[in-house]
Amino acid sequence: MIGEGKPAFAAERRERILELVRVNGAMALRDIATQVRASEVTVRRDVRALEAEGLIDRRRGGAALPGRLGQEQSYAQKTRQAAPEKLAIARAAARLVEDDDAIVLGPGSTTEALARELVGRHGLTVVTNSLLVAQVLAAAPDVDVVMTGGSLRGPTLALVGAATEQALAGLRVHRAFLSGNGLSADRGLSTPNPAMASVDRALVACAEEAVVLADHTKIGADTMVQTVPPEHIAHLVTDNHADPEVLMTLEEMGTTVHVAVLEVDRGE
C-alpha cells in the first residue's frame, strides 16, 4: 500500500508545483520547497519531471514557465517572488546612498523596497520614472523627488518613451539603481520589454555609476533585451543564494559584488 501511495502523492505535489510556477511566473527551488513542504532534492526531481513533459523550464536554482525569455511577470507576481531577499538587498543597497546625494531609482519591486529604506535620509534628491517609488518617497520629509515625463506603462507602473528619455538626457547624478528580469555574466542586465530597456539605458547614461539590484532568481537568467552590459555594472547587490560562479565572473570583469545575507541564514 505504501508503494502505491507514493506516485499519487508525487503527482499531487507536482501539480501544486506547476500551479505555483503558473501563478508566480518563476520561483526559486527553496521557495517551492517551503510551499509544498518537501526537500529541495525532491523538488528538483519533480521539476525535472515537469520539464520533461514540457510544462515548465528549469533554470539554475529555480523553475519558470516555458518561454520566459520573451515574457514578463505582472508587478504583483514580482512583488511576491523572493520577498525576503529583496528586503535584504534593499537594506544593503541603502548603504550605497549618502545624505545630500543625487541618485536615480528605476522601476521594480526591489527598487521600491530600496525607496522605503531611504525615507529618513536628509538632503537626498531622487530622480525616478516609477510611480510607486515616487509614492513611497512622497512621505519623506527631506527627500526631493524629480519625476520624468512620459507614457505610463501599466505592468510596471513606470513612465517610458521619448519624453522620459529626453527628461533624463540633461541630468547628472551619482548612482543609478536598477533592477531587471535577468542578470548574466555574458549579457549583463536584461528585460523582456524594449521600451523599458531603452529607458533603463537612459537612466544609466545620466549616472556616474550603475548599481544593479538582483535577487538570486535573476542571477544567471537571460531575457530578450539587454539594458546594461556587464562591463558597465559598477555594483551588484544580491542575496546569499545567488549562483557563486556568476558572481565570481562578474567580479573578475570589474563589478563590486555586495551579498546580503538573509536573517534566517545568519549563524549557519
C-alpha positions in Angstrom: 0.0 0.0 0.0 2.9 2.4 0.8 4.4 1.8 -2.7 1.0 2.5 -4.3 0.6 5.8 -2.3 3.9 7.4 -3.3 3.1 8.0 -7.0 -0.2 9.6 -6.1 1.5 11.9 -3.6 4.2 12.8 -6.1 1.5 13.6 -8.7 -0.3 15.9 -6.3 2.9 17.6 -5.3 3.9 18.2 -8.9 0.5 19.6 -9.7 1.0 22.0 -6.8 4.5 23.0 -8.1 3.0 23.7 -11.5 0.3 25.8 -10.0 2.8 27.8 -8.0 5.0 28.5 -11.1 2.0 29.5 -13.1 0.9 32.0 -10.5 4.4 33.5 -9.9 5.9 33.1 -13.4 9.2 31.9 -11.9 10.2 30.7 -8.4 13.4 29.6 -6.6 13.6 25.9 -5.6 13.9 26.8 -1.9 10.7 28.8 -2.1 8.9 26.0 -3.9 10.1 23.5 -1.3 8.8 25.6 1.5 5.4 25.9 -0.2 5.0 22.2 -0.9 6.7 21.1 2.4 9.3 18.9 0.7 13.1 18.9 0.4 14.9 20.8 -2.3 16.2 17.5 -3.6 12.6 16.2 -4.0 11.5 19.4 -5.6 14.5 19.4 -8.0 13.4 15.8 -9.1 9.8 17.0 -9.6 11.0 20.0 -11.7 13.0 17.7 -13.9 9.9 15.5 -14.5 7.7 18.5 -15.3 10.3 19.9 -17.7 10.4 16.5 -19.4 6.7 17.0 -20.1 7.3 20.5 -21.4 5.3 22.1 -18.6 8.0 24.2 -17.1 11.6 25.3 -17.7 14.4 24.7 -15.3 16.8 27.4 -14.5 19.7 27.4 -12.0 18.2 27.3 -8.6 14.6 27.6 -9.8 11.9 27.0 -12.3 9.9 29.2 -14.7 7.1 28.9 -17.2 8.2 27.8 -20.7 9.3 30.5 -23.0 10.1 33.0 -20.2 12.8 34.6 -22.4 10.4 37.0 -24.0 7.7 37.2 -21.4 7.2 39.4 -18.4 5.6 38.8 -15.0 3.0 41.1 -13.6 4.1 43.6 -10.9 2.1 41.6 -8.3 4.0 38.4 -9.2 7.3 40.2 -9.0 6.4 41.6 -5.5 5.6 38.1 -4.2 8.7 36.5 -5.6 11.8 36.3 -3.3 10.3 39.0 -1.0 12.7 38.4 2.0 15.7 38.5 -0.4 14.5 41.8 -1.9 14.2 43.3 1.6 17.7 42.2 2.5 19.1 43.6 -0.9 17.3 46.9 -0.3 18.9 47.3 3.1 22.3 46.5 1.7 21.9 48.9 -1.2 20.8 51.7 1.1 24.4 51.7 2.4 25.5 53.0 -1.0 23.4 56.1 -0.6 24.5 59.1 1.4 22.7 62.1 2.7 22.8 65.1 0.2 23.3 62.6 -2.6 21.6 62.7 -6.0 20.5 59.3 -7.4 18.3 57.6 -9.9 15.8 54.9 -8.9 14.4 52.8 -11.7 11.1 50.9 -11.5 10.7 47.5 -9.9 9.7 45.8 -6.6 13.3 45.8 -5.4 13.9 49.5 -6.1 10.6 50.2 -4.4 11.9 48.4 -1.3 15.0 50.5 -1.5 12.9 53.6 -1.6 11.3 52.6 1.7 14.8 52.4 3.2 15.6 56.0 2.1 12.6 57.8 3.6 14.6 59.1 6.6 17.5 60.4 4.6 18.4 64.1 4.6 19.0 66.3 1.6 18.6 63.5 -0.9 17.5 64.0 -4.4 15.9 61.1 -6.2 15.1 61.0 -9.9 12.6 58.3 -10.9 10.3 57.2 -13.6 8.5 54.9 -11.2 5.1 55.9 -9.8 5.5 53.5 -6.9 8.9 54.8 -5.9 7.6 58.4 -6.1 4.6 57.4 -3.9 6.9 55.9 -1.3 9.2 58.9 -1.2 6.3 61.4 -1.1 6.2 60.8 2.6 9.9 61.5 3.1 10.2 65.0 4.7 13.7 65.8 3.4 13.9 64.0 0.1 13.3 65.8 -3.2 11.6 63.7 -5.8 12.1 64.5 -9.5 9.8 62.6 -11.8 10.3 62.2 -15.5 7.6 62.7 -18.1 6.5 60.0 -20.4 3.8 57.5 -21.2 2.5 55.2 -18.4 3.3 51.5 -18.8 0.7 49.6 -16.8 2.5 46.4 -15.9 5.4 48.2 -14.2 3.6 51.4 -13.3 6.6 53.3 -14.9 6.9 56.1 -17.3 8.5 55.3 -20.7 9.0 56.7 -24.1 10.8 59.6 -25.8 9.7 62.2 -23.3 11.1 60.1 -20.5 14.5 59.7 -22.2 14.6 63.4 -23.0 13.9 64.4 -19.4 16.9 62.3 -18.3 19.3 63.5 -21.1 20.2 66.7 -19.3 20.7 65.3 -15.8 23.8 64.1 -14.0 23.6 62.0 -10.7 25.9 60.0 -8.6 24.4 56.5 -9.0 21.6 54.8 -10.8 19.9 51.9 -9.0 18.2 49.5 -11.4 16.6 46.1 -11.3 15.5 43.9 -14.2 14.3 40.4 -15.2 17.7 38.7 -15.7 21.4 39.2 -15.0 24.1 37.1 -16.7 27.8 37.4 -16.9 27.5 37.3 -20.7 24.9 40.0 -21.4 24.6 41.8 -18.1 21.1 43.1 -17.1 18.1 42.4 -19.4 14.4 42.8 -19.6 11.7 41.4 -21.9 10.3 44.8 -22.9 12.2 47.1 -25.5 10.6 50.3 -24.2 11.7 49.6 -20.6 15.2 48.7 -21.8 15.5 52.0 -23.7 14.6 54.0 -20.6 16.9 51.9 -18.4 19.8 52.7 -20.7 18.9 56.4 -20.3 18.8 56.1 -16.6 22.3 54.6 -16.6 23.6 57.2 -19.0 22.8 60.1 -16.6 24.7 58.5 -13.7 28.3 58.2 -12.8 27.8 54.6 -11.7 25.2 51.8 -12.4 24.1 49.7 -9.4 22.1 46.6 -10.2 19.7 45.1 -7.6 19.0 41.4 -8.4 17.9 38.6 -6.2 19.1 35.0 -6.8 16.2 34.1 -9.0 17.5 36.6 -11.6 21.2 35.7 -11.4 22.2 33.6 -14.4 18.9 34.3 -16.1 18.6 36.0 -19.5 15.7 37.8 -21.1 15.2 39.3 -24.5 16.6 42.9 -24.5 19.9 43.9 -23.0 19.8 47.0 -20.8 23.2 47.3 -19.1 26.2 45.3 -20.4 28.2 43.6 -17.7 31.3 45.9 -18.1 29.1 48.9 -17.2 27.8 47.5 -13.9 29.8 49.1 -11.1 28.0 47.4 -8.3 25.7 44.4 -7.9 23.7 43.9 -4.8 22.3 40.4 -4.5 21.5 37.8 -1.8 23.5 34.8 -0.4 21.6 32.3 -2.5 22.9 33.7 -5.8 25.0 31.5 -8.1 28.6 32.0 -6.9 30.1 31.2 -10.3 28.2 34.1 -11.9 29.1 36.4 -9.1 32.8 35.5 -9.4 32.8 36.1 -13.1 31.2 39.5 -12.7 33.8 40.4 -10.1 36.6 39.4 -12.5 35.0 41.8 -15.0 35.2 44.7 -12.5 31.9 44.7 -10.8 31.9 45.1 -7.0 29.5 42.5 -5.6 27.6 43.1 -2.4 26.0 39.9 -0.9 23.1 40.5 1.5 22.7 37.6 4.0 19.1 36.7 4.9 18.3 36.8 8.6 17.2 33.2 8.5 20.7 32.2 7.2 22.8 34.1 9.7 24.8 31.9 12.0 24.7 28.9 9.7 
